Amino acid sequence: MRATASLFRRELAAYFTGPIGYVALFGFLVLTGLQFNLALTLLNERGPRGVEYPMQVLLGGSEIAGPAQTAGVLFWGLFPAVTGIITMRLLAEERGSGTLEMLLTAPIRDWQVVFAKFAACFAFYVLLWLPTLAYLPVLLDLHAEWKEVVSTWTVLMAAGIVQLSLALLLCLLNGSPWGWLTMLVSGAICLGLGWWLHLENDPERMLTLSAGIDPYPALTSYIGVMLAGAMFLALGLFVSSLVRSQLVAWMLALLLGLVFVLPSLLRWWFDTGSDEYRAVYFMSVPEHFRRDFTRGIIDTRPLVLYATVTLFCLFLTVRSLEARRLR
């Protein structure tokens, strides 16, 4: 466990000590910022030029002809490129520099290496999306009302927040993995349980949120981008385990990622009730967001695709490292 946590911290810190992480962060924020500006413009339009689901525009799934559709093609065309940038160095750099052999002879199993590297790149991917949460109050027309409420359950929530903060501090200070993981789980439980009991038992709520637009499409959209991102990252990690060059790893990850993007261009050729369209829908990530996630719907078919491809690619990555160990 200590070796896995140490490798996770090293890989996550590497994104901030080199240019790759900042390039991915800058490019992604520029892209989502342009999408947000377009969504805000369409929300202020009147009549048929407006937009019903703002998350469709933000995530490149709008059916409105013109700039919105062009931005959608740009977003999903660049999405595999961004995830490829995140994963291209994970194992390709180790192979190119000759440090992979040293890593494989260390007292750590192959699956732990893959897990630590995947967890690090997924954590960085989540960090990319965190700034976009600032768009939601505007897109959803959120209004918050705070009240000072002191009860057993709010104190429990405060204790959970303190434990989560201490767990993050211990992790950054290279503390005992069991210590900060235990505190992390305990803090999450205290925070979640305290919030739920506060809503159920306290006569007044500490925080009351109201939205002028249905908030569920935002929730399902973020669930979708997390799961779809995990699939693209696992695909990129597998490719990175096969080559020495980071550039080649990025290009292959981009090409393989487009396999799950380009089928959306075929949807115009088939009737929506045909078997061909169902096959296109199952393989097309942009279609999942256009039809379901950005409208507040969670379909199990995309979830099965994301989970299957993610687990299969991680399995292949482990087997790739095992094969190299046996050489």
C-alpha positions as CSV (number, residue, x, y, z in Angstrom):
1,M,0.0,0.0,0.0
2,R,2.8,2.4,0.8
3,A,4.5,1.8,-2.5
4,T,1.3,2.3,-4.4
5,A,0.5,5.6,-2.6
6,S,4.1,6.8,-3.2
7,L,3.8,6.0,-6.9
8,F,0.5,7.7,-7.1
9,R,1.9,10.9,-5.5
10,R,4.9,10.9,-7.8
11,E,2.8,10.5,-10.9
12,L,0.3,13.2,-9.9
13,A,3.1,15.6,-8.9
14,A,4.7,15.0,-12.3
15,Y,1.8,16.8,-14.0
16,F,2.7,20.0,-12.2
17,T,6.5,19.8,-12.5
18,G,6.5,19.5,-16.3
19,P,4.8,21.3,-19.2
20,I,2.4,18.4,-20.1
21,G,-0.1,19.1,-17.3
22,Y,-0.2,22.8,-17.9
23,V,-0.7,22.4,-21.7
24,A,-3.6,20.0,-21.1
25,L,-5.1,22.3,-18.4
26,F,-4.8,25.4,-20.6
27,G,-6.2,23.8,-23.7
28,F,-9.0,22.2,-21.9
29,L,-10.1,25.4,-20.1
30,V,-9.9,27.4,-23.3
31,L,-12.1,24.8,-25.0
32,T,-14.7,24.6,-22.2
33,G,-14.6,28.4,-21.8
34,L,-15.6,28.9,-25.4
35,Q,-18.4,26.3,-25.0
36,F,-19.6,28.2,-21.9
37,N,-19.6,31.5,-23.7
38,L,-21.6,30.0,-26.6
39,A,-24.1,28.4,-24.2
40,L,-24.5,31.7,-22.4
41,T,-25.1,33.5,-25.7
42,L,-27.8,30.9,-26.7
43,L,-29.5,31.1,-23.3
44,N,-30.0,34.9,-23.9
45,E,-31.4,34.3,-27.4
46,R,-35.2,34.4,-28.0
47,G,-37.4,32.1,-30.0
48,P,-36.0,29.1,-32.0
49,R,-32.4,30.4,-31.7
50,G,-32.4,29.7,-28.0
51,V,-31.3,26.5,-26.3
52,E,-33.4,24.1,-24.1
53,Y,-30.5,22.1,-22.6
54,P,-27.5,24.3,-21.8
55,M,-25.3,21.3,-20.9
56,Q,-25.7,20.1,-24.5
57,V,-23.9,23.2,-25.7
58,L,-21.3,23.0,-23.0
59,L,-20.5,19.3,-23.8
60,G,-20.7,19.6,-27.5
61,G,-24.0,17.9,-28.1
62,S,-26.2,20.7,-29.4
63,E,-28.4,20.1,-32.5
64,I,-28.7,23.8,-33.3
65,A,-27.2,24.4,-36.7
66,G,-24.4,26.9,-37.0
67,P,-21.7,27.7,-34.3
68,A,-23.2,25.3,-31.7
69,Q,-22.8,22.3,-34.0
70,T,-19.3,23.3,-35.1
71,A,-18.3,23.8,-31.5
72,G,-19.6,20.3,-30.7
73,V,-17.5,18.7,-33.5
74,L,-14.5,20.6,-32.2
75,F,-15.1,19.6,-28.6
76,W,-15.4,15.9,-29.3
77,G,-12.6,15.9,-31.9
78,L,-10.2,17.4,-29.3
79,F,-11.4,15.4,-26.3
80,P,-9.4,12.3,-27.1
81,A,-6.4,14.6,-27.8
82,V,-6.6,16.0,-24.3
83,T,-6.9,12.6,-22.6
84,G,-4.0,11.4,-24.8
85,I,-1.8,14.2,-23.6
86,I,-2.6,13.2,-20.0
87,T,-1.7,9.5,-20.5
88,M,1.1,9.6,-23.1
89,R,4.0,9.9,-20.6
90,L,2.8,7.4,-18.0
91,L,4.5,4.3,-19.3
92,A,6.1,5.4,-22.6
93,E,8.4,7.8,-20.7
94,E,9.4,5.0,-18.3
95,R,10.2,2.7,-21.3
96,G,12.1,5.5,-23.2
97,S,14.2,6.5,-20.3
98,G,14.9,2.9,-19.1
99,T,13.4,3.4,-15.7
100,L,10.6,0.9,-16.4
101,E,12.9,-2.0,-15.7
102,M,13.8,-0.5,-12.3
103,L,10.2,0.0,-11.5
104,L,9.3,-3.6,-12.4
105,T,12.1,-4.9,-10.2
106,A,10.8,-2.9,-7.2
107,P,8.7,-4.6,-4.5
108,I,5.5,-3.6,-6.1
109,R,3.1,-5.7,-8.2
110,D,2.2,-5.0,-11.8
111,W,-1.4,-4.3,-11.1
112,Q,-0.4,-1.8,-8.4
113,V,1.8,0.1,-10.9
114,V,-1.2,0.2,-13.3
115,F,-3.6,1.2,-10.6
116,A,-1.4,4.0,-9.2
117,K,-0.7,5.5,-12.7
118,F,-4.4,5.2,-13.7
119,A,-5.6,6.8,-10.4
120,A,-3.1,9.6,-10.8
121,C,-4.1,10.5,-14.4
122,F,-7.8,10.2,-13.4
123,A,-7.3,12.5,-10.4
124,F,-5.7,15.0,-12.8
125,Y,-8.6,14.6,-15.2
126,V,-11.0,15.4,-12.4
127,L,-8.9,18.5,-11.6
128,L,-9.4,19.6,-15.2
129,W,-13.2,19.6,-14.7
130,L,-13.3,21.2,-11.3
131,P,-13.0,24.8,-12.6
132,T,-16.0,24.2,-14.9
133,L,-18.2,23.9,-11.8
134,A,-18.0,27.7,-11.6
135,Y,-20.1,27.7,-14.8
136,L,-23.1,25.9,-13.2
137,P,-24.5,28.8,-11.1
138,V,-24.8,30.8,-14.3
139,L,-26.1,28.1,-16.6
140,L,-28.6,26.7,-14.1
141,D,-29.6,30.1,-12.6
142,L,-28.7,28.9,-9.1
143,H,-29.7,30.8,-6.0
144,A,-28.3,30.0,-2.5
145,E,-29.7,30.9,0.9
146,W,-27.5,30.4,3.9
147,K,-28.7,30.1,7.6
148,E,-26.7,29.6,10.7
149,V,-27.9,26.2,12.1
150,V,-26.1,24.6,15.0
151,S,-27.1,21.0,15.7
152,T,-25.6,17.6,16.3
153,W,-25.7,16.9,12.6
154,T,-24.0,20.2,11.5
155,V,-21.3,19.6,14.0
156,L,-20.8,16.1,12.5
157,M,-20.5,17.7,9.0
158,A,-17.9,20.1,10.3
159,A,-15.9,17.2,11.8
160,G,-16.1,15.5,8.5
161,I,-14.7,18.5,6.7
162,V,-11.9,18.8,9.2
163,Q,-11.0,15.1,8.7
164,L,-11.0,15.5,4.9
165,S,-8.7,18.5,5.2
166,L,-6.3,16.7,7.5
167,A,-6.3,13.7,5.2
168,L,-5.3,15.9,2.2
169,L,-2.6,17.5,4.3
170,L,-1.2,14.1,5.4
171,C,-1.2,12.9,1.8
172,L,0.7,16.0,0.6
173,L,3.2,15.6,3.5
174,N,3.9,12.0,2.5
175,G,2.3,10.6,5.7
176,S,1.2,7.0,6.4
177,P,-1.1,5.8,3.6
178,W,-3.3,3.9,6.1
179,G,-3.5,7.0,8.2
180,W,-4.7,9.5,5.6
181,L,-6.9,6.9,3.8
182,T,-8.6,6.0,7.1
183,M,-9.1,9.7,7.8
184,L,-10.4,10.3,4.2
185,V,-13.0,7.5,4.5
186,S,-14.0,8.6,8.0
187,G,-14.3,12.2,6.9
188,A,-16.4,11.4,3.9
189,I,-18.8,9.2,6.0
190,C,-19.1,11.9,8.6
191,L,-19.8,14.6,6.0
192,G,-22.3,12.5,4.0
193,L,-24.1,11.1,7.1
194,G,-24.2,14.5,8.8
195,W,-25.7,16.2,5.7
196,W,-28.3,13.5,5.3
197,L,-29.4,13.5,8.9
198,H,-29.4,17.3,8.9
199,L,-31.8,17.3,6.0
200,E,-34.0,14.7,7.6
201,N,-34.1,15.9,11.2
202,D,-33.3,19.6,11.5
203,P,-36.3,22.0,11.2
204,E,-34.2,24.5,9.3
205,R,-31.8,23.9,6.5
206,M,-28.3,25.4,6.6
207,L,-28.2,25.7,2.8
208,T,-31.1,26.0,0.5
209,L,-30.5,25.9,-3.3
210,S,-33.0,26.8,-6.0
211,A,-32.4,26.6,-9.7
212,G,-34.2,28.3,-12.5
213,I,-33.3,25.4,-14.8
214,D,-33.6,21.7,-14.1
215,P,-30.3,20.7,-12.3
216,Y,-30.4,17.0,-13.1
217,P,-29.0,17.3,-16.6
218,A,-25.9,18.9,-15.0
219,L,-25.6,16.0,-12.5
220,T,-25.9,13.3,-15.2
221,S,-23.6,15.2,-17.5
222,Y,-20.8,15.2,-14.9
223,I,-21.4,11.5,-14.2
224,G,-21.1,10.9,-17.9
225,V,-17.9,12.9,-18.4
226,M,-16.2,11.1,-15.4
227,L,-17.1,7.6,-16.8
228,A,-16.3,8.4,-20.4
229,G,-13.0,10.1,-19.3
230,A,-12.0,6.9,-17.4
231,M,-12.5,4.9,-20.6
232,F,-10.4,7.2,-22.7
233,L,-7.7,7.4,-20.0
234,A,-7.5,3.6,-19.7
235,L,-7.2,3.3,-23.5
236,G,-4.4,5.9,-23.5
237,L,-2.6,4.1,-20.6
238,F,-2.7,0.8,-22.5
239,V,-1.2,2.5,-25.6
240,S,1.5,4.1,-23.5
241,S,2.5,0.7,-22.2
242,L,3.2,-0.5,-25.8
243,V,5.6,2.2,-27.2
244,R,8.6,4.2,-26.2
245,S,7.8,7.5,-27.8
246,Q,5.4,9.8,-26.0
247,L,4.4,11.4,-29.4
248,V,3.6,8.0,-30.8
249,A,1.6,7.2,-27.7
250,W,-0.4,10.4,-28.1
251,M,-1.1,9.8,-31.7
252,L,-2.2,6.2,-31.2
253,A,-4.4,7.2,-28.2
254,L,-6.0,10.0,-30.4
255,L,-6.7,7.6,-33.2
256,L,-8.2,4.9,-31.0
257,G,-10.2,7.4,-29.1
258,L,-11.7,8.7,-32.4
259,V,-13.2,5.2,-32.8
260,F,-15.6,6.1,-30.1
261,V,-16.2,9.6,-31.5
262,L,-16.5,9.4,-35.3
263,P,-19.5,7.0,-35.5
264,S,-21.6,9.9,-34.4
265,L,-21.1,11.4,-37.9
266,L,-23.0,8.4,-39.3
267,R,-26.2,9.0,-37.4
268,W,-27.5,11.2,-40.3
269,W,-27.4,8.2,-42.6
270,F,-29.7,5.9,-40.6
271,D,-33.2,6.0,-39.3
272,T,-33.3,6.3,-35.5
273,G,-35.3,3.1,-35.2
274,S,-32.9,1.0,-37.3
275,D,-30.4,-1.6,-36.1
276,E,-27.6,0.3,-37.7
277,Y,-28.4,3.5,-35.7
278,R,-28.5,1.4,-32.5
279,A,-25.0,0.1,-33.3
280,V,-23.8,3.7,-34.0
281,Y,-25.4,4.9,-30.8
282,F,-23.8,2.2,-28.7
283,M,-20.3,3.1,-30.0
284,S,-20.6,6.9,-30.2
285,V,-19.8,8.8,-27.0
286,P,-21.1,12.2,-28.4
287,E,-24.4,10.5,-29.1
288,H,-24.6,9.4,-25.5
289,F,-24.3,13.0,-24.3
290,R,-26.5,14.5,-27.0
291,R,-29.4,12.1,-26.4
292,D,-29.1,11.1,-22.7
293,F,-26.6,12.6,-20.3
294,T,-27.1,16.3,-21.1
295,R,-30.9,15.8,-20.9
296,G,-30.9,14.3,-17.4
297,I,-31.1,10.7,-18.5
298,I,-28.8,7.8,-17.5
299,D,-28.8,4.9,-20.0
300,T,-27.2,1.7,-18.8
301,R,-25.8,0.8,-22.3
302,P,-23.2,3.6,-22.3
303,L,-22.3,2.7,-18.7
304,V,-21.7,-0.9,-19.8
305,L,-19.5,0.3,-22.7
306,Y,-17.4,2.6,-20.5
307,A,-16.9,0.1,-17.7
308,T,-16.1,-2.8,-20.1
309,V,-13.6,-0.9,-22.1
310,T,-12.0,0.7,-19.0
311,L,-11.5,-2.7,-17.2
312,F,-10.4,-4.5,-20.4
313,C,-7.8,-1.8,-21.2
314,L,-6.5,-1.9,-17.6
315,F,-6.3,-5.7,-17.8
316,L,-4.4,-5.5,-21.1
317,T,-2.0,-2.9,-19.5
318,V,-1.2,-5.3,-16.6
319,R,-0.6,-8.1,-19.1
320,S,1.7,-5.9,-21.1
321,L,3.8,-5.2,-18.1
322,E,3.8,-8.8,-17.1
323,A,5.0,-9.8,-20.6
324,R,7.8,-7.3,-20.4
325,R,8.8,-8.6,-16.9
326,L,9.1,-12.2,-18.4
327,R,11.5,-11.1,-21.2
